[in-house]
């Protein structure tokens, strides 16, 4: 999401390992890809239920209003 679209978002690995790009989806989750296996491995189930994602794993699949909040550990 970030580097490809020239968005400054904290990250170190871009592979879903470091979680420095931890992101809370505030709006528009329905326009994003499903949670990836990398996110399932790195984020706790409770975090995923609270709409946390890894910014490096997020892909926009449909146009719509999306609001994200960068919330690193």
C-alpha positions in Angstrom: 0.0 0.0 0.0 2.4 2.7 1.2 5.6 2.5 -0.9 3.7 1.6 -4.1 1.4 4.6 -3.7 4.1 6.9 -2.4 2.5 7.1 1.1 4.8 7.7 4.0 4.0 4.8 6.4 6.4 3.4 9.0 7.9 0.1 7.9 11.1 -1.9 7.9 10.4 -5.2 6.0 7.4 -4.8 3.7 6.8 -8.6 4.1 4.5 -8.6 7.2 7.1 -9.5 9.7 8.1 -6.4 11.6 4.6 -5.0 12.1 5.9 -1.4 12.2 3.2 -0.6 9.6 0.4 -1.8 11.9 -2.7 0.0 10.8 -6.3 0.3 12.2 -8.9 0.4 9.5 -11.4 3.0 10.6 -13.6 2.9 7.5 -13.8 1.0 4.2 -12.7 -2.5 5.2 -15.1 -3.8 2.6 -13.0 -2.1 -0.2 -9.8 -3.9 0.9 -8.4 -7.4 0.4 -9.0 -10.2 2.9 -6.6 -10.5 5.8 -3.4 -12.3 4.5 -1.6 -15.3 6.0 1.2 -12.9 7.1 -1.3 -10.8 9.0 -2.7 -13.9 10.7 0.8 -15.0 11.8 1.9 -11.5 13.0 -1.3 -10.0 14.5 -3.2 -11.5 17.4 -6.7 -12.6 16.7 -8.0 -9.9 19.1 -6.1 -7.2 17.0 -7.7 -8.5 13.8 -11.1 -8.4 15.4 -10.5 -4.8 16.3 -9.7 -4.1 12.6 -6.0 -3.9 12.8 -4.1 -4.8 9.6 -0.5 -4.6 8.4 -0.2 -1.6 6.0 2.3 -3.6 3.8 -0.4 -6.3 3.2 -3.3 -4.0 2.5 -4.5 -3.8 -1.1 -7.5 -1.7 -2.3 -9.8 -3.9 -4.4 -12.6 -1.5 -5.0 -13.0 2.3 -5.1 -14.6 3.8 -2.0 -14.1 5.8 1.2 -11.2 4.3 3.2 -9.8 5.7 6.4 -6.7 4.2 8.0 -4.7 5.1 11.1 -1.1 4.2 11.5 -0.7 2.6 15.0 2.7 1.0 15.4 3.6 -0.9 18.5 
